[in-house]
Amino acid sequence: MKSAVAERAPLSADALIAEARAVTGLSDFGSDLSFMTGFRRLVDAVEAMDPSAQLRDTAHHKIVGLLATRLRFAEDERLHPDIVAQDVGDPLIVCGLPRTGTTITYDLLCLDPAARAPREWEWYIPWPAPEISSFDSDPRIAQVQAIYENWLKHAPQLADIQRMDCTQPGECNHGMMLHFASTNFPAELGVPAFARWLQDVVPEGQYRTHKRILQHFQWKGPRGRWTLKSPQHLMDLPGLVETYPGAMLVWTHRDPVLTLSSLSSMIAGFLAAVGGANDLQAIGRSVVDTWCAGLARATQARANDAAIEGRILDLAHRDIVADPMATIERIYDRFGLPFTDPHRDRIVEFLTNNPAASRLGKHRHSPDQFGIDPGEVHGRLADYYARYGHLFDRA
């Protein structure tokens, strides 16, 4: 008797495109088709896994949804060319690895009344364009929160790893999914072949898509100084700075060995939620390969390009934890931004009632659990350790 997986027709790039066109009634993806490279890589990577029925359905739904969104973006641009004429300004971007103080830094920066951060629900369902009048009551909030609740039903440990509130500021790696160039795909679907592609290649055009999404968000939605976050920016600092020459980059630092096991644990939770493989050693291997490549690439980019180096402020995780307020003051001083009393007051209130406090100490993981060898990490990141090791926590 054939298995349920064997009876299913394989995912086909052409069939997925045809389905997205049928769903939307649109056919034109616009002039920039650079996303097609990653799209076809992803489809091939899903098929190479011989996925479970649940994972195949998840991938199918996600890919068609992303293609449909690109079609709708192109149609909006055709009807409203003023969208792409907008200036998105000079964004303030947090770009350290997870578990290095990025979340608390990002949350505090987003409390600035002058800041505009994309919410998680916006990243997940970016079309239609969000509007100021319904920003806090948009029906997509309930839709995305329902997705989170479903994940938690299948993998309750996610609640101890990160916040699961889609109204909070979200990360740019969600938006990179629209270019089929995101580290989210390995995290949510497995797809080791796609993860290897991201380790070896800088996807062309990904920051054109990134900027286009910001223009879409601010077209009818709230405006302000874009305040962003994603570790994935480390993988293409040249492309980031080329697209946003005035970008203000905050790179948070901690010993990567400590961060990689935490990230592996989070990915294991996401894969459990969607019926993905539960090979912890394979997850750890992919995380080490991906982020050692990303950190090495970013370290080399800084060494090679003074324009990149001049846009970055380095922060130690230990200093962020010890004095978050001073951390924000330092960022604003470095980039010449006004640090206002209303912003300061919001930070005080947030730190007094920090919602992340309930998760402290609950997320348990170790490098051994995921086959992560500290010696290998140190060897592969020798240049990074040599340059930034003084910023790491000391025992």
C-alpha positions in Angstrom: 0.0 0.0 0.0 1.4 3.4 -0.9 2.0 6.0 1.8 0.0 9.2 1.9 3.1 11.1 0.9 3.8 8.8 -2.1 0.3 9.4 -3.4 0.7 13.1 -3.4 1.9 14.8 -6.6 5.3 16.5 -6.1 5.4 20.3 -5.7 5.9 21.9 -9.1 7.2 25.5 -9.4 5.1 26.0 -12.5 2.0 24.6 -10.9 2.5 26.8 -7.8 2.8 29.9 -10.0 -0.4 28.9 -11.9 -2.2 28.4 -8.6 -1.2 31.8 -7.3 -2.3 33.5 -10.5 -5.7 31.7 -10.3 -6.1 32.7 -6.7 -5.5 36.4 -7.4 -6.7 36.7 -10.9 -3.4 38.4 -11.7 -0.5 37.3 -13.9 2.2 40.0 -13.8 4.9 39.7 -11.1 6.5 43.0 -12.2 9.9 43.7 -13.7 12.0 42.4 -10.9 12.0 38.6 -11.1 15.1 38.0 -9.1 13.0 36.3 -6.4 12.4 33.4 -8.8 15.9 32.0 -8.0 15.1 31.5 -4.4 11.6 30.4 -5.1 12.7 27.5 -7.3 15.5 26.6 -4.9 12.9 26.3 -2.1 10.5 24.2 -4.1 13.3 21.8 -5.0 14.5 21.7 -1.3 11.1 20.8 0.0 10.8 17.9 -2.5 14.3 16.7 -1.7 13.2 16.1 1.9 10.4 13.6 1.0 8.3 15.7 3.5 5.4 14.5 5.6 1.9 15.3 4.4 1.6 18.0 7.1 4.8 19.6 6.2 4.1 19.4 2.4 0.7 21.1 3.0 2.3 23.8 5.1 5.0 24.5 2.4 2.4 24.5 -0.4 0.2 27.0 1.4 3.1 29.2 2.4 4.6 29.3 -1.1 1.4 30.0 -2.9 0.6 32.8 -0.4 3.9 34.4 -1.0 3.6 34.3 -4.7 0.1 35.7 -4.5 1.4 38.6 -2.3 4.0 39.4 -4.9 1.4 39.5 -7.6 -0.7 41.9 -5.5 2.3 44.1 -4.8 3.0 44.4 -8.5 -0.6 45.3 -9.2 -0.6 47.9 -6.4 2.5 49.4 -7.9 1.0 49.5 -11.4 -2.1 51.3 -10.1 -0.3 53.5 -7.7 3.3 54.3 -8.9 3.6 56.8 -6.1 4.2 53.8 -3.7 7.7 53.2 -5.1 8.5 56.9 -5.2 8.4 57.1 -1.4 11.5 57.8 0.7 12.0 55.3 3.5 14.7 57.4 5.2 17.6 56.1 7.2 16.5 53.1 9.2 17.9 52.2 12.6 18.7 48.4 12.5 19.6 45.9 15.2 21.5 43.1 13.6 23.1 40.9 16.2 22.5 37.1 16.6 19.6 36.0 18.7 20.2 35.8 22.4 22.7 38.6 22.3 20.4 41.3 23.7 18.7 42.1 20.4 15.2 41.7 21.7 15.4 44.0 24.7 17.4 46.6 22.6 14.9 46.5 19.8 11.9 46.7 22.1 13.3 49.8 23.9 14.2 51.5 20.6 10.7 50.9 19.3 9.2 52.7 22.3 10.4 56.0 20.8 7.3 58.0 19.6 9.4 58.9 16.5 10.0 55.2 15.6 8.0 53.0 13.2 8.6 49.3 13.6 6.8 46.7 11.4 4.5 44.5 13.6 4.7 40.7 13.3 1.3 40.5 11.8 2.3 43.0 9.1 5.3 40.9 8.1 3.3 37.6 8.0 0.3 39.0 6.0 1.7 42.2 4.4 -1.1 42.7 1.8 -3.3 44.7 1.6 -1.4 47.8 2.8 -2.0 48.5 6.5 -3.9 51.7 7.2 -3.6 54.1 10.1 -7.3 54.1 10.9 -7.4 50.3 11.5 -3.9 49.6 12.5 -4.7 48.4 16.0 -7.8 46.5 15.0 -6.8 45.0 11.6 -8.4 41.5 11.2 -4.9 40.1 10.3 -4.0 40.4 14.0 -6.5 37.7 14.9 -5.5 35.6 11.9 -1.8 35.6 12.8 -2.4 35.1 16.5 -4.4 32.1 15.7 -1.4 30.7 13.8 0.7 31.3 16.9 -1.8 29.5 19.1 -1.8 26.5 16.8 2.0 26.4 17.0 1.8 26.5 20.7 -0.7 23.7 20.8 1.7 21.4 19.0 4.9 22.8 20.6 4.1 24.5 23.9 7.8 24.9 24.7 7.8 27.9 22.3 6.1 30.0 25.0 9.3 29.6 27.1 11.6 30.6 24.2 10.1 33.8 22.8 7.0 36.0 23.0 4.1 34.8 20.9 2.3 38.1 20.4 1.9 39.2 16.8 1.2 42.9 17.8 4.8 43.3 18.8 7.6 44.6 16.6 8.7 41.9 14.1 11.9 40.9 12.4 13.0 41.5 8.8 13.7 37.8 8.2 9.9 37.4 8.0 9.9 40.0 5.1 12.8 38.3 3.4 10.4 35.3 2.8 8.7 37.4 0.1 12.0 37.3 -1.8 12.3 33.5 -1.0 15.6 34.4 0.6 14.9 34.0 4.3 16.4 31.9 7.1 12.8 31.4 8.3 12.4 28.6 5.7 14.9 26.3 7.3 13.5 27.2 10.7 9.9 26.6 9.8 10.2 23.9 7.1 13.6 22.2 7.6 14.8 22.3 4.0 18.5 21.6 4.5 19.3 22.1 0.8 17.8 25.6 1.0 19.8 26.4 4.2 23.0 25.3 2.4 22.2 27.6 -0.5 21.8 30.6 1.8 25.1 29.8 3.4 26.9 29.9 0.1 25.1 32.6 -1.9 24.0 36.2 -1.3 20.5 36.3 -3.1 20.5 39.0 -5.6 17.8 41.7 -5.2 16.7 40.8 -1.7 17.0 44.4 -0.4 15.0 45.7 -3.3 12.2 43.6 -2.0 12.9 44.7 1.6 12.7 48.4 0.7 9.5 47.8 -1.4 7.9 46.2 1.6 8.7 49.3 3.8 7.3 51.5 1.1 4.1 49.4 1.1 3.8 49.6 4.9 4.2 53.3 5.1 2.0 54.1 2.1 -1.3 54.2 4.1 0.0 53.1 7.4 1.8 54.8 10.3 5.0 56.7 9.5 8.2 57.3 11.5 11.9 56.5 11.5 12.1 52.9 10.4 13.4 50.8 13.3 14.2 47.2 12.3 15.8 44.0 13.5 17.1 40.7 12.1 20.2 38.6 12.4 19.9 37.9 8.7 21.3 41.3 7.9 24.7 40.0 8.9 24.6 37.8 5.8 24.6 40.8 3.4 25.9 44.0 5.0 27.1 45.3 1.6 23.6 44.9 0.1 22.0 46.5 3.2 24.2 49.5 3.2 24.0 49.9 -0.6 20.2 50.1 -0.3 20.2 52.2 2.8 23.4 54.3 2.7 22.4 56.2 5.8 21.5 53.1 7.8 22.4 53.1 11.5 23.4 49.6 12.5 23.6 48.2 16.0 25.5 44.9 16.3 25.1 43.1 19.7 27.7 40.6 20.7 27.9 37.5 22.9 29.9 34.3 22.6 28.3 32.5 19.6 28.4 29.1 21.2 25.9 30.3 23.8 23.6 31.7 21.1 23.7 28.8 18.6 22.3 26.2 21.0 19.4 28.5 22.0 18.6 29.2 18.3 18.7 25.4 17.6 16.3 24.8 20.5 13.9 27.4 19.0 14.1 25.9 15.6 13.4 22.4 17.0 10.2 23.9 18.5 9.0 25.4 15.3 9.7 22.2 13.4 7.7 20.2 16.0 4.8 22.6 15.5 4.6 21.9 11.7 5.4 18.2 11.7 9.0 18.6 10.6 11.9 16.3 11.3 13.1 16.2 14.9 16.8 15.3 14.4 18.4 17.6 16.9 21.9 16.9 15.7 20.9 17.8 12.1 19.2 21.0 13.4 22.4 22.0 15.3 24.6 21.2 12.3 22.5 23.5 10.1 22.4 26.3 12.6 26.2 26.2 13.1 26.8 26.1 9.4 24.4 28.9 8.6 25.4 31.4 11.3 29.1 30.7 11.2 28.9 31.5 7.5 26.9 34.7 8.3 29.2 35.9 11.1 32.3 35.3 9.0 30.7 37.0 6.0 29.8 40.1 8.1 33.2 40.3 9.8 34.9 40.2 6.4 32.5 42.8 5.0 33.4 45.2 7.8 37.1 44.7 7.3 36.9 45.3 3.6 34.6 48.3 3.5 35.0 51.5 5.5 31.5 52.6 4.6 30.0 49.6 6.3 32.3 49.8 9.3 31.4 53.5 9.8 27.7 52.7 10.1 28.0 50.2 13.0 27.9 50.5 16.8 29.1 47.4 18.7 27.4 46.6 22.0 28.2 43.9 24.5 25.4 41.7 25.8 26.6 42.1 29.3 26.3 45.9 29.1 22.8 45.8 27.6 21.7 43.5 30.5 23.4 45.6 33.2 22.0 49.0 32.1 19.4 49.0 29.3 18.7 52.7 29.6 22.4 53.6 29.2 22.5 51.3 26.2 19.7 53.3 24.4 21.3 56.6 25.4 24.6 55.3 23.9 22.9 54.4 20.6 21.2 57.7 20.3 24.4 59.6 21.1 26.3 57.6 18.5 23.9 58.3 15.7 22.9 61.9 16.7 19.3 61.1 17.4 17.2 63.1 20.0 16.5 61.1 23.1 13.3 62.6 24.4 11.6 62.5 27.8 8.5 60.7 26.5 10.8 57.9 25.2 12.7 57.8 28.5 9.4 57.5 30.4 8.2 54.7 28.2 11.5 52.8 28.8 11.1 53.1 32.6 7.6 51.8 32.4 8.6 48.9 30.2 11.5 47.9 32.3 9.3 48.0 35.4 6.7 45.7 33.8 8.9 43.7 31.4 6.8 41.0 29.9 9.9 38.9 29.1 10.6 38.4 32.8 8.1 35.5 33.0 10.3 33.6 30.5 13.6 34.0 32.3 15.2 30.7 33.2 12.6 28.5 31.5 14.4 28.0 28.2 16.7 25.1 28.8 19.2 23.9 26.2 22.9 23.0 25.8 25.4 22.8 22.9 25.8 19.0 23.5 22.1 18.5 23.0 22.5 19.7 19.4 26.0 18.3 18.7 27.5 21.8 18.8 31.3 21.6 19.3 32.6 24.9 20.9 36.1 24.2 19.4 34.7 24.0 15.9 32.8 27.3 16.4 35.9 29.0 17.7 37.9 27.7 14.8 35.5 28.7 12.1 35.0 32.2 13.6 38.6 32.8 14.6 38.5 36.3 13.0 35.3 37.2 14.8 36.6 36.0 18.2 39.8 37.9 17.6 38.1 41.2 16.8 35.1 41.1 19.2 36.0 38.6 21.9 36.6 41.4 24.4 32.8 42.1 24.2 31.8 38.6 25.4 30.7 37.7 28.9 33.5 36.5 31.2 33.1 33.7 33.7 
